[in-house]
Amino acid sequence: MFVDRKEKYTLLALLLLRAALVYGARRNLIALNERSNQSGMIRGISEMVNLLAPKSLVILVQNETKIDRLDKLTVMIHHHNIPTCVYYDLEQYFSLIEENLEQSLEITSLIFCHPEDMLQDITDRRLAHRLSLFIFYWGASQLPATLNHNLLKEPFRVAIITNPRRNIFRIFYNQAKPNNRGDMVSVNWFDGNDMTFKRVPLLPSPTEVYKNFAGRIFNIPVIHKPPWHFIVYGNVSANAAEMTNGTNSDDAVGFEMELEKNVTVESDDTYFTVKGGRDHNLMQLIAERMNFSFQYVEPPEKIQGIALGSEDNASFSGALGMLQRREVELYLGDVAVTWERMKAVEFSFFTLADSAAFVTHAPRKLNEALALVRPFQITVWPPVIITILISGPILYIIISTPYRWRYGCNGVNSRHRNRYQTFRQRKPAFYNMRYIEEMSYTRVVARRTFRTNDGQDYPSLDRCIWYTINVYLRQSANIPFDGHLARFFSILLWLCATYVLGDVYSAQLTSQLARPARESPINTLGRLENRMTRDGYELLVERQSAFHAALVNSTGVLQRLYRLTRQRSVNDSFLVKSVEEGIRVLQSDPKYAVFGGRETLYFNTKRYGANRFQLSEKLYTRYSAVAVQIGCPFLDSLNEVIMHLFEAGIVEKITIAEYEQMFGRHKGGISHSEETVRSTKSTNSDCDTDGTGNKRKTDSNDKLQPMNLRMLQGAFLVLACGHMLGGVCLFIERHIKMIKRCGEIIDHIGVKIAQWK
């Protein structure tokens, strides 16, 4: 009994010892396998990072991770000359990612945790970007079945590494296909036994992935803004009823099929159709090159959008707001690139190099009654008048000064001096007939003159004045004195009056009578400011556009114009819905100016009549481009296509074709560069142009016409003024003579009365 119990204890002890040995061996085997797997993981991840070749690598290790020997991994990565940094704090890691995105720096993250623990936080912080790649590894053998694919949509770049077998690693990538479904697709695997990859590079390049969208459908916002997009609105029920009543049922079915194909239903009963436009044609060409289709959606506000809220956390309205909220993929429609907009969206390579400008009414014809004074500017007339007035006295001084010196000396020729003084005190009779004598070439006998020693008549002051006036009026006149100084001065006076003043004045007057003069064009900000201050002009701008923001944030002259506009406007009346509406307001009231893009203004002025408007010179250059979401993964592919179109001249050709289609080949179709050169020439010269670089189209009032009395009314007005002045002088002289005669009669009566007494 005792022996049996002892044997049982011995057997139990042996069994326990065997179990302990088996358990210890199994633990040693498991630990060995774990060390082997970890060494394989370290070798595999280091080789993947080496093949990926990032500019910098950030390693994030959560506290609950089971990965150890992290120092060996960093050492192996450093052997490949890749800078790394390790973070254990999640907030510090997020701050690093934000700083790199603000500086547009590429960064690759290796995260040792489950993806579901991080995806939501990265999405909420808006750290998903094409420049940021997040690689997850937590030692799983396969992808988690509960992975939320909605969080893995663009622009999120996520790669997941799994370890299905020993020393075998698979790489899954969410941007392996351009369908934006967030599917994790196996793109590569690594065999740690022979150190080989399935393909090189490790991940497919975004440029290659998004080179062909394989028929993906994009939602693109659109607003009515000629010439970029032309939108026509309609009513579904009204058109269907019209088709049903006017045609058979087959036509009605055809209308419904066309409605589903070409138009976008805005609500239950209304729809809009994009009939064309320059940017519509460009978008069709880009879609053809990149193999995608698109459908238009209309923003609720029907505007491009403007920033709302604080500068740091601004949200946009309109089409840009839809792009900021990731409701649409891209937007093309004369979208100006501004610093404010670049905080909410990103822009591609520019599709249009435009400039800011403003348009006013065309220079109007000046009053033809003042045509006689327009050959000289207002600054020239005062010197001319002063020269005419002082020429007579100067001639008189030149002639009389030698004789004044001769007869004015004391003690010399007192007889001649007395004779000169007697002559000055007693005017010769009929001195006012000197002008009549010269004009009729006759001699008035009954006149008294003063003769010098050499027998010449000494001229008076009024005689010299009449002579100079005759010369300036280009009438025949005799030199009042035969002295050399008088002859020399008369020759200079004749040359000045004939060739300098007379011929220039006649030529300018003839040209202005042949082609009526116009007022100076308002083509600079300085002239516009003067008109707004002096004549009450008002400035119009499109509501919530890039030019509206430019006025609000402007400095210098634009800031002063904006202040004047704000002071005179009531309830923001200076804001219009579109440039087209502003042109219509300007057409009805010339005391307005419309501020906007030069290409848009050019199109609308051509549309409503280029001869009615004046386009200003360039104010500043601005660029339009395709707006995409922040972090858009296909931006590089889009830039490549646009640059190829731009370098090949296809973008400019589309613009020319659009103008030719709208205005005809002989009316409009010029390129932007040609228009720029012509506008520069027209700005430098004051020729009669419409501000767009083209000669102003002549209407019925601008054609050359025979000279009529209206063109010569200025001469008749001058003649009437001369007659009135002569009549006033005659009236005054008559009254003066009557007063003198009355005085003589009174004196004579007084003498008679005195004699009678």
Long-range contacts (C-beta under 8 A, 24 or more apart in sequence): 33-166, 36-166, 37-163, 37-166, 38-67, 38-68, 38-69, 39-69, 40-166, 40-167, 40-192, 41-67, 41-137, 41-139, 41-163, 41-169, 42-69, 42-72, 42-73, 42-76, 43-76, 43-192, 43-195, 44-167, 44-169, 44-190, 44-192, 45-73, 45-110, 45-137, 45-161, 45-169, 46-73, 46-76, 46-77, 46-79, 46-80, 47-190, 47-195, 47-197, 48-161, 48-169, 48-171, 48-190, 48-202, 49-77, 49-80, 49-82, 49-110, 50-77, 50-80, 50-82, 51-197, 51-200, 51-201, 51-202, 52-108, 52-201, 52-202, 52-203, 53-82, 54-82, 54-106, 54-107, 54-108, 54-133, 55-105, 55-106, 55-107, 55-108, 56-82, 56-83, 56-84, 56-85, 56-105, 56-106, 56-107, 56-108, 57-82, 57-83, 57-84, 57-85, 57-108, 57-109, 57-110, 58-84, 58-85, 58-87, 58-93, 58-96, 58-97, 58-107, 58-108, 58-109, 58-110, 59-84, 59-85, 59-86, 59-87, 59-109, 59-110, 59-111, 59-112, 60-86, 60-87, 60-88, 60-90, 60-93, 60-109, 60-110, 60-111, 60-112, 60-113, 61-86, 61-87, 61-88, 61-112, 62-88, 62-90, 62-112, 62-113, 62-117, 63-88, 64-113, 65-112, 65-113, 65-138, 66-139, 67-112, 67-139, 90-121, 94-121, 94-125, 94-127, 97-127, 97-132, 98-125, 98-127, 100-131, 100-132, 101-127, 101-129, 101-131, 101-132, 104-131, 105-131, 106-131, 106-132, 107-131, 107-132, 107-133, 108-132, 108-133, 108-135, 109-133, 109-134, 109-135, 110-135, 110-137, 111-135, 111-136, 111-137, 112-137, 112-138, 113-138, 114-138, 114-140, 114-144, 115-144, 115-147, 115-158, 115-160, 116-144, 116-146, 116-147, 116-148, 119-148, 119-151, 119-152, 119-156, 119-158, 120-151, 122-156, 123-151, 123-156, 126-630, 128-155, 128-156, 128-157, 128-631, 129-155, 129-157, 129-630, 129-631, 130-155, 130-157, 130-206, 130-631, 130-632, 130-633, 130-635, 131-631, 132-157, 132-631, 133-157, 133-158, 133-159, 133-203, 134-158, 134-159, 135-159, 135-160, 135-161, 136-160, 136-161, 137-161, 139-163, 143-172, 143-184, 147-184, 149-181, 149-182, 149-183, 149-184, 150-182, 151-182, 152-182, 152-183, 152-184, 153-180, 153-181, 153-182, 154-180, 154-629, 154-632, 154-633, 155-629, 155-630, 155-631, 155-632, 155-633, 156-182, 157-633, 158-184, 159-203, 160-184, 167-191, 167-192, 167-193, 168-192, 171-202, 171-203, 173-203, 173-204, 175-204, 175-206, 175-209, 175-633, 176-204, 176-209, 177-209, 177-214, 178-209, 178-210, 178-212, 178-213, 178-214, 178-216, 178-634, 179-214, 179-216, 180-216, 206-633, 206-634, 206-636, 206-637, 207-636, 207-637, 207-640, 209-633, 210-290, 210-633, 210-634, 210-636, 210-637, 211-290, 211-637, 212-290, 212-291, 213-290, 213-291, 213-292, 213-634, 214-291, 215-291, 215-292, 215-293, 216-292, 216-293, 217-292, 217-293, 217-294, 217-295, 218-287, 218-292, 218-293, 218-294, 218-295, 218-328, 218-329, 218-330, 219-294, 219-295, 219-297, 219-327, 219-328, 219-329, 220-283, 220-294, 220-295, 220-296, 220-297, 220-328, 220-329, 220-330, 220-331, 220-332, 221-296, 221-297, 221-298, 221-299, 221-318, 221-319, 221-322, 221-323, 221-328, 221-331, 221-333, 222-274, 222-280, 222-296, 222-297, 222-298, 222-319, 222-333, 223-298, 223-299, 223-302, 223-303, 223-304, 223-318, 223-319, 223-333, 224-302, 224-578, 225-277, 225-333, 225-334, 225-578, 225-579, 225-600, 226-277, 226-580, 226-600, 226-603, 226-604, 226-607, 227-277, 227-278, 227-599, 227-600, 227-603, 227-658, 227-659, 227-662, 228-277, 228-278, 228-279, 228-280, 228-333, 228-334, 228-600, 229-274, 229-277, 229-279, 229-280, 229-333, 230-274, 230-275, 230-276, 230-277, 230-280, 231-272, 231-273, 231-274, 231-275, 231-298, 232-272, 232-273, 232-275, 233-266, 233-270, 233-271, 233-272, 233-273, 234-263, 234-270, 234-271, 234-272, 234-273, 235-269, 235-270, 235-271, 236-265, 236-269, 236-270, 236-271, 237-269, 264-295, 264-296, 264-297, 264-298, 266-298, 272-296, 272-298, 276-658, 276-661, 277-658, 278-654, 278-655, 278-658, 279-332, 279-333, 279-334, 279-351, 281-654, 281-657, 281-658, 282-332, 282-351, 282-645, 282-651, 282-654, 283-332, 285-645, 285-650, 285-654, 286-332, 286-638, 286-641, 286-642, 286-645, 289-641, 289-645, 290-637, 290-638, 290-641, 297-322, 297-328, 301-544, 303-543, 303-544, 303-545, 304-333, 304-335, 304-544, 304-545, 304-546, 305-544, 306-544, 306-545, 306-548, 306-549, 307-340, 307-341, 307-344, 307-549, 314-340, 314-343, 314-344, 315-344, 316-341, 316-344, 316-345, 317-544, 318-544, 319-627, 320-344, 320-345, 320-627, 323-627, 323-628, 323-629, 324-629, 324-630, 326-629, 329-628, 329-629, 329-632, 330-626, 330-627, 330-628, 330-629, 330-632, 330-638, 331-626, 331-627, 331-628, 332-626, 332-627, 334-597, 334-599, 334-600, 334-624, 335-624, 335-625, 335-626, 335-627, 336-545, 336-546, 336-547, 336-597, 336-622, 336-623, 336-624, 337-622, 337-623, 337-624, 337-625, 338-546, 338-549, 338-550, 340-549, 341-546, 341-627, 344-630, 345-627, 345-628, 345-629, 345-630, 346-627, 346-628, 346-629, 346-630, 346-631, 346-632, 346-635, 347-625, 347-626, 347-627, 347-628, 348-625, 348-626, 348-627, 348-628, 348-635, 348-638, 348-639, 348-642, 349-625, 349-639, 349-642, 349-643, 349-646, 350-623, 350-624, 350-625, 351-624, 351-625, 351-626, 351-642, 351-646, 351-651, 352-599, 352-623, 352-624, 352-651, 352-672, 353-621, 353-623, 353-672, 354-597, 354-598, 354-599, 354-621, 354-622, 354-623, 354-624, 354-672, 355-597, 355-598, 355-618, 355-619, 355-620, 355-621, 355-622, 356-547, 356-550, 356-595, 356-596, 356-597, 356-598, 356-618, 356-619, 356-620, 356-622, 357-595, 357-596, 357-597, 357-598, 357-601, 357-615, 357-616, 357-617, 357-618, 357-619, 358-528, 358-539, 358-593, 358-594, 358-595, 358-596, 358-601, 358-616, 358-619, 359-583, 359-586, 359-593, 359-594, 359-596, 359-601, 359-604, 359-605, 359-613, 359-614, 359-615, 359-616, 359-691, 360-521, 360-522, 360-528, 360-537, 360-586, 360-590, 360-592, 360-593, 360-613, 360-614, 360-616, 361-586, 361-590, 361-612, 361-613, 361-614, 362-521, 362-611, 362-612, 362-613, 362-614, 362-690, 362-696, 363-518, 363-519, 363-520, 363-521, 363-614, 363-688, 364-518, 364-519, 364-590, 365-516, 365-517, 365-518, 365-519, 365-701, 366-516, 366-517, 366-518, 366-519, 368-516, 368-710, 368-711, 368-713, 368-714, 369-713, 369-714, 369-717, 370-714, 371-509, 371-512, 371-513, 371-517, 371-711, 371-714, 372-509, 372-714, 372-715, 372-718, 373-714, 374-508, 374-509, 374-512, 374-517, 375-504, 375-505, 375-508, 375-509, 375-512, 376-505, 376-508, 384-501, 387-496, 388-468, 388-469, 388-472, 391-468, 391-471, 391-472, 391-493, 392-461, 392-464, 392-465, 392-466, 392-467, 392-468, 392-469, 393-461, 393-464, 393-465, 394-489, 395-464, 395-467, 395-468, 395-480, 395-486, 395-489, 395-490, 395-493, 396-459, 396-460, 396-461, 396-464, 396-465, 398-485, 398-486, 398-489, 399-458, 399-459, 399-464, 399-480, 399-481, 399-483, 399-485, 399-486, 400-458, 403-452, 403-458, 416-453, 419-450, 420-450, 423-450, 423-458, 431-460, 431-462, 431-463, 434-462, 434-463, 434-466, 435-466, 438-470, 438-476, 438-477, 438-478, 456-481, 456-482, 457-481, 468-493, 471-497, 472-497, 472-501, 472-502, 474-498, 474-502, 513-707, 513-711, 513-712, 514-704, 515-688, 515-704, 516-711, 518-688, 520-686, 521-614, 521-686, 521-691, 522-593, 522-614, 522-616, 523-614, 523-615, 523-616, 523-617, 523-683, 523-691, 524-616, 524-617, 525-557, 525-558, 525-561, 525-616, 525-619, 526-557, 528-561, 528-593, 528-616, 529-557, 529-560, 529-561, 529-564, 532-561, 532-564, 532-565, 532-593, 533-564, 535-591, 536-568, 536-591, 537-591, 537-592, 537-593, 538-565, 538-568, 538-569, 538-574, 538-591, 538-592, 538-593, 539-564, 539-565, 539-574, 539-592, 539-593, 539-594, 539-595, 540-574, 540-575, 540-576, 540-582, 540-585, 540-586, 540-592, 540-593, 540-594, 540-595, 541-574, 541-575, 541-576, 541-582, 541-594, 541-595, 541-596, 542-575, 542-576, 542-577, 542-578, 542-579, 542-582, 542-596, 543-575, 543-576, 543-577, 545-596, 546-622, 547-595, 547-596, 547-597, 548-575, 551-595, 558-619, 579-604, 580-604, 583-607, 583-608, 583-613, 584-608, 586-613, 587-612, 597-622, 597-624, 599-672, 602-675, 602-692, 603-659, 603-662, 605-690, 605-691, 605-692, 606-659, 606-662, 606-663, 606-667, 606-668, 606-692, 607-662, 607-663, 610-690, 610-692, 610-694, 610-696, 610-697, 611-690, 611-696, 611-697, 611-698, 611-699, 611-702, 613-690, 613-691, 614-690, 614-691, 615-679, 615-690, 615-691, 615-692, 616-691, 617-679, 617-680, 617-683, 618-676, 618-679, 670-694
